[in-house]
Amino acid sequence: MALRRVGRPRTTGSRSEQQLMSKILDGSVTVGVVGLGYVGLPLALEFAKEGIRTIGIDVSAEKVKSLSAGRNYIQDLNDDEIRYVVKEKKTLTATLDFGACAACDVIYVCVPTPFTPNKDPDISHIVHATEGVAAHLRKGQLVILKSTTFPGTTEKYVKPILDRVGLACGKDYFLAFSPERIDPGNQVWTTKNTPVVVGGVSAACTDLAIAINRRIIAEVVPVSTPAVAEMEKLLENIFRSVNIALVNELAQLCDRIGVNIWEVVEAAKTKPFGFMPFYPGPGIGGHCILIDPYYLSWAAREVDFVTNFITLAAEVNESMPFYVRSMIEREIARQPVTLKSAKVLLLGMAFKKDVDDLRHSPALKVAELLVEDGIENISYFDPYIPSVRVHDRTLTSRKNLTPAFVKRHDVVVITTDHSTFDVDMICQNAKVVIDTRNATKNVKGPHRNIVLLGDGK
Ligand SMILES: NC(=O)c1ccc[n+]([C@@H]2O[C@H](COP(=O)([O-])OP(=O)(O)OC[C@H]3O[C@@H](n4cnc5c(N)ncnc54)[C@H](O)[C@@H]3O)[C@@H](O)[C@H]2O)c1
């Protein structure tokens, strides 16, 4: 699709469109962000830093209270920047009251899109947030949905709720989908320098969505419809899910044939074109890669289509915690202890390296499986996750990881490879280390006590 002209008011546009475009371009626009989590708060911060009046709306009294006091609660964000925009610059405020939407010209919706226990999409947060916005919808507002969801959500679910107000979409109010690409923990690619895609319900909706995103993001890529933007986001995440599943399957094969998958990937990576490295692990987690493929599989079923590839990838990835459980229990069986008396130490509970996000963490799944098998002595250490609920018990992280504590366990498992882990110390003191992340690759000296996932030994 050819890129359309953007950045100045369309002469053919409605009065509402032209007025909103002028406000966006002269900076007098007020931005609302509904949902102040891992996606919403960084977005709100970027606008507030640009001097744009920004209002965050959330259903969590705790988050609103914290933000109103200038206190940051998202690991990646800079505490001083949050305090500065709230307390000194006073460009960011937070509220529980959807009534604040009335004062906003642009409203981003960044609420969760989880799945149900049966892994069907749960878009109730989107519906609830849209109803909150609709209650205060007025002429000249632009609503941008950012939550990851199945194609058709913006036009078939969000638009009808907003249309009930009686305003014309594309003329009186405007609606677009613009997926989020934030990668928590990534120091290189941030909200500001990662291109975003936008798909508006009409050309006017797209132009306005491009213009507001351009206030804080260097590159904005328009597509022809919201559904293209919704599907594009799912493609990004399913691409990861499928490739991780492939390498997870190959890791299990390598374990059988005695080849080191990590060495295989490093070698393949030297091909300068047509290959992108993915690495095996104990499974996938977080709020995106695990959930999003199910959104598309569900939508596909509605049109009698079976997404075999996606389903197979999910099956392989979700089998990995079970595979790690069998590795742990095999190592226990080699020692003079029973499952009941074995002491297992899990290192890293977050779903990935250097983040404090526990959602759908494979490490947590491993802990649950061990408890189900009657392993009673499970400890863990994760500097970012103070405590976790494993079935009916609460486990608390060790404050520090000492050699004596490592020594005390029969099996030590590196479930998440946080950069702060002293892997040399761990290997020197553990009876056996099961490494599911290749965290031990740079350990000095021969260590016969390391069992690496996918190295075939
Ligand atoms: N976390 C990521 O790295 C990431 C990356 C890309 C896309 N996404 C997508 O972005 C969306 C948000 O994810 P997140 O990680 O920010 O979730 P989150 O749980 O961190 O934050 C969501 C926020 O929305 C609030 N909320 C829930 N229902 C609400 C309602 N009805 N009205 C107002 N606020 C409400 C919650 O209290 C919470 O503060 C999801 O669709 C997710 O798939 C997330």
The ligand as a MOL file (V3000), in Angstrom:
LIG
                    3D

  0  0  0     0  0            999 V3000
M  V30 BEGIN CTAB
M  V30 COUNTS 44 48 0 0 0
M  V30 BEGIN ATOM
M  V30 1 N 3.4250 -6.6230 28.1680 0
M  V30 2 C 3.9000 -6.6140 26.9530 0
M  V30 3 O 5.1080 -6.7580 26.7480 0
M  V30 4 C 3.0060 -6.3900 25.7450 0
M  V30 5 C 3.6000 -6.1690 24.4940 0
M  V30 6 C 2.7780 -5.9580 23.3980 0
M  V30 7 C 1.3980 -5.9960 23.5410 0
M  V30 8 N 0.8460 -6.2300 24.7640 0 CHG=1
M  V30 9 C -0.6150 -6.2240 24.8590 0
M  V30 10 O -1.0340 -5.0160 25.4750 0
M  V30 11 C -2.1950 -5.2370 26.2850 0
M  V30 12 C -1.9160 -4.7890 27.7110 0
M  V30 13 O -0.8850 -5.5850 28.2370 0
M  V30 14 P -0.0810 -5.1560 29.5340 0
M  V30 15 O 1.0970 -6.0790 29.5870 0
M  V30 16 O 0.1430 -3.6950 29.5740 0 CHG=-1
M  V30 17 O -1.1180 -5.5580 30.6690 0
M  V30 18 P -1.0530 -5.1430 32.2060 0
M  V30 19 O -1.8060 -6.1560 32.9380 0
M  V30 20 O 0.3760 -4.8620 32.5930 0
M  V30 21 O -1.7940 -3.7430 32.2450 0
M  V30 22 C -3.1410 -3.6090 31.9580 0
M  V30 23 C -3.7290 -2.5230 32.8540 0
M  V30 24 O -5.0970 -2.3600 32.4880 0
M  V30 25 C -5.8430 -2.1870 33.6850 0
M  V30 26 N -7.2440 -2.5250 33.3760 0
M  V30 27 C -7.8190 -3.7360 33.2740 0
M  V30 28 N -9.1160 -3.6120 32.9230 0
M  V30 29 C -9.3470 -2.2790 32.7900 0
M  V30 30 C -10.4790 -1.5120 32.4610 0
M  V30 31 N -11.6230 -2.0840 32.1420 0
M  V30 32 N -10.3660 -0.1900 32.4570 0
M  V30 33 C -9.2040 0.4210 32.7730 0
M  V30 34 N -8.0800 -0.2550 33.0800 0
M  V30 35 C -8.1610 -1.5810 33.0910 0
M  V30 36 C -5.1780 -3.0920 34.6900 0
M  V30 37 O -5.4690 -2.7080 36.0120 0
M  V30 38 C -3.7120 -2.8800 34.3360 0
M  V30 39 O -3.1440 -1.7980 35.0470 0
M  V30 40 C -2.5080 -6.7210 26.1410 0
M  V30 41 O -3.4310 -6.8920 25.1170 0
M  V30 42 C -1.1710 -7.3380 25.7180 0
M  V30 43 O -1.3460 -8.5120 24.9740 0
M  V30 44 C 1.6200 -6.4060 25.8670 0
M  V30 END ATOM
M  V30 BEGIN BOND
M  V30 1 1 1 2
M  V30 2 2 2 3
M  V30 3 1 2 4
M  V30 4 1 4 5
M  V30 5 2 4 44
M  V30 6 2 5 6
M  V30 7 1 6 7
M  V30 8 2 7 8
M  V30 9 1 8 9
M  V30 10 1 8 44
M  V30 11 1 9 10
M  V30 12 1 9 42
M  V30 13 1 10 11
M  V30 14 1 11 12
M  V30 15 1 11 40
M  V30 16 1 12 13
M  V30 17 1 13 14
M  V30 18 2 14 15
M  V30 19 1 14 16
M  V30 20 1 14 17
M  V30 21 1 17 18
M  V30 22 2 18 19
M  V30 23 1 18 20
M  V30 24 1 18 21
M  V30 25 1 21 22
M  V30 26 1 22 23
M  V30 27 1 23 24
M  V30 28 1 23 38
M  V30 29 1 24 25
M  V30 30 1 25 26
M  V30 31 1 25 36
M  V30 32 1 26 27
M  V30 33 1 26 35
M  V30 34 2 27 28
M  V30 35 1 28 29
M  V30 36 1 29 30
M  V30 37 2 29 35
M  V30 38 1 30 31
M  V30 39 2 30 32
M  V30 40 1 32 33
M  V30 41 2 33 34
M  V30 42 1 34 35
M  V30 43 1 36 37
M  V30 44 1 36 38
M  V30 45 1 38 39
M  V30 46 1 40 41
M  V30 47 1 40 42
M  V30 48 1 42 43
M  V30 END BOND
M  V30 END CTAB
M  END
